[in-house]
Amino acid sequence: MQGGFEAAGDLATGTLIGHALDGAGHGAVGEHGHGRCLNCQATLQGEFCHDCGQAAHVHRTLWSIVHDLLHGVYHFEGKIWTTLPLLFYKPGSLTRRFIAGERAKFVSPLALFLFSVFLIVATFESIGGPLFDAEGDSKQVRANTQMSVPELDKQRALSVAQRDRAQAEMAALKAQAARVEATGGGEAAIEARVDALDKRINKLDEDIDGIDTAKSLLGGGKDFEKGFKDGMNAGKINIHTGSETLDARIKKAAENPKLFFYKLQSSAYKYSWMLIPISLPFIWLLFAFRRDVGPYDHAIFAIYSLSAMTLGVVGLSVLRAIGIPTPIIATIFAFGPPLHIYKQLRGAYRIGRFGAAWRTVVLLLSAIFSGTLFFIAILNVIA
């Protein structure tokens, strides 16, 4: 229940922030506009200030606060219903029209992006994601874990039995080698077999230690944390990314995964704006020789694209929650983003099919790289 209230709060907050950034909520309008603007002191010439846009008459009642809240949450100036259809069905046209100057008709890209980020956080907290359930999947993981531990027990028992037999055989060979040495000659072949058995016993010991570590990790909770720490301290678990600083942060995050995922969830949407500057260089490289497009055009393209992907994930999450089969959702999840990027590239930059196709492939690959950079940046902040 608490998660539901938090999700609703995130949604309302995101809507109001997007509403504010999009230029709404100047207050109630009076019948006449005389005197000076209460905001910028400019001389009023009508119901709105011609300089800053604020309403000439403002209310100071509790109802005005309620009105702003309801207007922000439920209306979003009505632009949202004009923007969303184009965002999903004609993203290139929406991008091109906004860049060309049609700003009053549509929700601004940044406002829409912030709204979508808060919406996806609220959705994940309440019903889960498109391919996982916030509660059901965790229960399934626990069930699978309970099934895996007995299998590991069987494997461990088999490895222990093989090690015991190898040790018994080695003891017999050593006794035989001692007798042969006393009588003279022939001990070289026995020593070779002893060396081979010794290597096999060491390998079996490593397997047994690995199984014990895996059991600790599968146990979850404190067993996971203890098993991970013990594994790292014993040198059984190693993390090598090429950066000692990054290795240390990953180890720190893995030592307390619950705290790490809590921080990740609470921080990801706060720093989601970082995806915009991270994406811009890749888009610029695709059109480096185009004189008719600039950084602003690429930024609008990136923000609308990120908003569409985020809202698409929200939509798929809702479809999963109402019972749409997972294969259908997975298919849309896999092929929807490439198709959307392709259509947006063609419409926004007015390029041909081949040009849009190869740029789509490059953008998808760069998205993986951008996501990795974003994760590393978040890891440096929270770990």
C-alpha positions in Angstrom: 0.0 0.0 0.0 2.8 2.4 0.8 4.4 1.7 -2.5 1.1 2.6 -4.2 1.0 5.9 -2.5 4.6 6.6 -3.4 3.9 5.7 -7.0 0.9 8.0 -7.1 3.0 10.8 -5.6 5.7 10.3 -8.2 3.2 10.5 -11.0 1.6 13.7 -9.6 5.0 15.3 -9.0 6.2 14.4 -12.5 3.0 15.8 -14.1 3.3 19.0 -12.2 6.9 19.5 -13.0 6.3 18.8 -16.7 3.3 21.1 -16.5 5.4 23.9 -15.0 8.2 23.5 -17.5 5.8 23.6 -20.3 4.7 27.1 -19.4 1.3 26.5 -17.7 -0.1 27.5 -14.3 0.1 31.3 -14.3 -2.9 31.7 -12.0 -6.5 32.5 -12.4 -7.7 35.2 -14.9 -9.7 38.2 -13.9 -12.2 40.1 -15.9 -10.1 43.2 -16.3 -6.4 43.8 -16.6 -5.4 47.2 -15.3 -2.4 48.7 -13.5 0.9 46.8 -13.3 1.8 43.1 -13.5 2.3 41.6 -10.0 5.2 39.6 -11.4 7.3 41.9 -13.5 5.7 45.3 -12.9 5.0 45.9 -16.6 2.0 48.0 -17.5 -1.0 45.7 -18.2 -2.8 45.9 -21.5 -5.3 43.0 -21.1 -6.0 39.9 -19.1 -2.4 38.7 -19.4 0.9 40.5 -19.1 2.3 41.0 -22.6 5.8 40.9 -21.1 5.9 37.8 -18.9 2.6 36.1 -19.6 1.3 36.0 -16.1 -2.5 36.5 -15.5 -3.5 40.0 -14.6 -5.6 38.8 -11.7 -4.4 36.1 -9.3 -6.2 34.3 -6.5 -5.0 33.7 -2.9 -7.3 30.9 -1.9 -6.9 27.2 -1.1 -9.2 26.4 -4.0 -6.7 28.0 -6.4 -4.0 25.5 -5.2 -6.4 22.6 -5.7 -7.3 24.0 -9.2 -3.6 24.1 -10.2 -3.1 20.6 -9.0 -6.1 19.1 -10.8 -5.3 21.2 -13.9 -1.7 20.0 -13.9 -2.5 16.3 -13.3 -5.6 15.9 -15.5 -5.3 18.5 -18.3 -1.6 19.0 -18.9 -3.0 21.9 -21.0 -4.5 19.4 -23.4 -1.3 19.3 -25.4 -0.5 15.8 -24.2 -3.3 14.3 -26.3 -2.0 16.2 -29.4 1.6 15.1 -28.8 1.3 11.4 -27.9 -0.3 10.2 -31.1 2.4 11.9 -33.2 5.1 10.7 -30.8 4.3 7.1 -31.4 2.9 7.1 -35.0 4.7 10.0 -36.6 7.7 10.8 -34.4 9.7 12.3 -37.3 6.9 14.7 -38.2 6.5 15.7 -34.5 10.3 16.4 -34.2 10.4 18.4 -37.4 7.3 20.5 -36.7 8.5 21.4 -33.2 12.0 22.4 -34.5 10.3 24.4 -37.2 8.4 26.5 -34.7 5.1 24.8 -33.8 5.7 25.0 -30.1 2.3 26.0 -28.7 0.6 22.9 -30.1 2.8 20.3 -28.5 4.2 19.4 -25.1 7.8 20.6 -25.0 10.3 17.7 -25.2 11.9 18.3 -21.8 8.5 18.5 -20.0 7.4 15.3 -21.7 10.7 13.6 -20.8 10.4 14.5 -17.1 6.8 13.4 -17.1 7.7 10.0 -18.7 10.6 9.4 -16.2 8.4 10.0 -13.2 5.6 7.9 -14.8 7.9 4.9 -15.3 9.2 5.1 -11.7 5.6 5.1 -10.5 4.7 2.2 -12.8 7.6 0.0 -11.7 6.8 0.6 -8.0 3.2 -0.3 -8.4 2.9 -3.0 -11.1 6.4 -3.9 -12.2 8.0 -3.8 -15.6 7.1 -5.1 -19.0 8.9 -8.4 -18.5 8.8 -8.8 -14.8 6.3 -8.6 -11.9 7.3 -6.6 -8.8 6.1 -9.3 -6.5 5.4 -12.5 -8.6 8.8 -12.7 -10.2 10.7 -12.4 -6.9 8.6 -15.3 -5.6 9.5 -17.3 -8.7 13.2 -16.5 -8.3 13.0 -17.8 -4.7 11.2 -21.0 -5.9 13.9 -21.6 -8.6 16.6 -21.0 -5.9 15.0 -23.6 -3.7 15.1 -26.0 -6.6 18.7 -25.2 -7.4 20.2 -25.8 -3.9 19.3 -29.5 -3.8 20.9 -30.0 -7.2 24.1 -28.3 -5.9 24.0 -30.6 -2.8 23.9 -33.7 -5.2 26.8 -32.3 -7.2 28.8 -31.6 -4.0 28.2 -35.1 -2.7 29.4 -36.6 -6.0 32.5 -34.4 -6.0 33.3 -35.3 -2.4 32.9 -39.1 -3.2 35.2 -38.7 -6.2 37.8 -36.9 -4.1 37.6 -39.5 -1.3 38.2 -42.3 -3.9 41.1 -40.4 -5.4 42.7 -39.8 -2.0 42.3 -43.5 -1.1 43.9 -44.5 -4.5 46.7 -42.0 -3.9 47.4 -43.5 -0.4 47.5 -47.0 -2.0 49.9 -45.8 -4.7 52.2 -44.1 -2.2 52.4 -47.3 -0.2 53.1 -49.2 -3.4 55.8 -46.7 -4.3 57.4 -47.1 -1.0 57.5 -50.9 -1.4 58.9 -50.6 -5.0 61.5 -48.2 -3.9 62.6 -50.6 -1.2 63.0 -53.4 -3.7 64.5 -51.1 -6.3 63.2 -49.7 -9.7 59.7 -49.0 -11.2 58.7 -46.1 -8.9 58.8 -43.5 -11.8 55.5 -44.8 -13.3 53.8 -44.8 -9.9 55.0 -41.3 -9.2 53.5 -40.1 -12.5 50.1 -41.6 -11.5 50.4 -39.9 -8.0 51.0 -36.5 -9.6 48.0 -37.0 -11.9 45.8 -37.9 -8.9 47.1 -35.0 -6.9 46.0 -32.6 -9.7 42.6 -34.3 -9.8 42.2 -33.9 -6.1 43.1 -30.2 -6.2 40.6 -29.7 -9.0 37.8 -31.5 -7.0 38.6 -29.4 -4.0 38.2 -26.2 -6.1 34.9 -27.6 -7.4 33.6 -28.3 -3.9 34.6 -24.8 -2.8 32.8 -23.3 -5.8 29.7 -25.2 -5.0 29.8 -24.0 -1.4 30.1 -20.4 -2.6 27.2 -20.9 -5.1 25.0 -22.2 -2.4 25.8 -19.2 -0.2 25.0 -16.8 -3.1 21.7 -18.6 -3.9 20.6 -18.4 -0.3 19.9 -14.7 -0.7 19.7 -12.1 2.0 22.5 -12.3 4.6 23.7 -15.6 3.2 24.3 -13.9 -0.2 26.1 -11.0 1.4 28.2 -13.3 3.6 28.9 -15.7 0.7 30.0 -12.9 -1.6 32.2 -11.4 1.0 33.8 -14.7 1.9 34.2 -15.5 -1.8 36.0 -12.2 -2.5 38.2 -12.6 0.7 39.1 -16.1 -0.3 39.9 -15.0 -3.9 37.1 -17.3 -5.3 35.2 -14.3 -6.8 37.1 -11.8 -8.8 35.9 -8.7 -10.6 38.1 -7.2 -13.4 36.8 -4.4 -15.5 40.1 -2.8 -16.3 39.6 0.0 -13.7 40.5 -0.5 -10.1 38.1 2.3 -9.0 35.2 0.7 -10.9 36.1 -2.7 -9.5 36.0 -1.4 -6.0 32.6 0.3 -6.5 31.1 -2.9 -8.1 32.3 -4.9 -5.1 30.9 -2.4 -2.7 27.5 -2.5 -4.4 27.5 -6.3 -4.5 28.2 -6.6 -0.8 24.8 -5.0 -0.1 22.7 -5.5 -3.2 19.4 -4.5 -1.5 20.8 -1.1 -0.6 22.4 -0.8 -4.0 19.1 -1.4 -5.9 17.3 1.0 -3.6 19.8 3.7 -4.3 19.8 2.8 -8.0 16.0 3.2 -8.2 15.9 6.5 -6.2 18.8 8.0 -8.2 18.3 6.8 -11.7 15.4 9.1 -12.5 17.1 12.0 -10.8 20.0 11.7 -13.2 18.1 10.5 -16.2 18.8 13.9 -17.9 22.4 12.7 -18.3 21.2 10.4 -21.1 20.6 13.5 -23.2 24.2 14.9 -23.4 25.5 11.3 -23.5 23.4 10.6 -26.7 24.1 13.9 -28.5 27.7 13.1 -29.8 26.5 9.9 -31.4 23.6 11.6 -33.2 25.9 14.4 -34.3 28.3 12.0 -35.8 25.6 10.5 -38.0 24.9 13.9 -39.5 28.4 15.5 -39.2 28.3 16.8 -42.8 24.7 18.1 -42.8 24.8 21.9 -42.7 21.0 22.3 -42.3 20.8 20.6 -38.8 22.5 21.6 -35.6 22.9 20.6 -32.0 19.5 21.9 -31.1 17.8 19.7 -33.7 19.8 16.7 -32.4 18.8 17.5 -28.8 15.1 17.6 -29.7 15.4 14.3 -31.6 17.1 12.7 -28.6 14.7 13.9 -26.0 11.6 13.0 -27.9 13.1 9.6 -28.7 14.0 8.9 -25.0 10.4 10.0 -24.0 8.9 7.6 -26.5 11.0 4.7 -25.3 10.2 5.4 -21.7 6.4 5.8 -22.3 6.6 2.6 -24.4 8.0 0.7 -21.5 5.2 2.1 -19.3 2.6 1.0 -21.9 4.0 -2.5 -22.1 4.1 -2.8 -18.3 0.4 -2.0 -18.2 -0.3 -4.6 -21.0 1.6 -7.3 -19.0 -0.4 -6.3 -15.8 -3.7 -6.8 -17.6 -2.7 -10.3 -18.8 -1.3 -9.8 -22.4 0.9 -12.9 -23.1 4.6 -12.4 -22.5 5.7 -13.5 -26.1 3.6 -10.6 -27.6 5.1 -8.1 -25.2 8.6 -9.4 -25.8 8.1 -9.1 -29.5 7.0 -5.5 -29.3 9.8 -4.8 -26.8 12.4 -6.2 -29.2 11.2 -4.7 -32.5 9.4 -1.5 -31.4 12.4 0.6 -30.6 14.2 0.0 -33.9 11.1 0.7 -35.9 10.4 3.9 -33.9 14.0 5.2 -34.4 13.8 4.4 -38.1 10.6 6.3 -38.6 11.8 9.3 -36.5 15.1 9.5 -38.4 13.3 9.4 -41.8 10.8 12.0 -40.8 12.9 14.4 -38.7 15.9 14.5 -41.1 14.1 13.7 -44.3 16.5 10.9 -45.4 15.9 7.8 -47.5 15.3 4.3 -46.4 18.9 3.1 -46.6 20.2 6.1 -44.8 17.6 5.7 -42.0 18.3 2.0 -41.8 22.1 2.1 -41.3 21.7 5.0 -38.9 19.2 3.1 -36.9 21.7 0.2 -36.5 24.4 2.6 -35.4 22.0 4.4 -32.9 21.0 1.0 -31.4 24.6 0.1 -30.8 25.4 3.5 -29.4 22.4 3.2 -27.1 24.1 0.2 -25.5 27.3 2.2 -25.0 25.3 5.2 -23.7 23.5 3.0 -21.3 26.7 1.6 -20.0 28.2 5.1 -19.5 25.0 6.1 -17.7 25.2 3.1 -15.4 28.9 3.7 -14.6 28.1 7.4 -13.8 25.2 6.3 -11.5 27.5 3.7 -9.9 30.1 6.4 -9.2 27.4 8.5 -7.5 25.6 5.9 -5.3 28.3 3.3 -4.6 
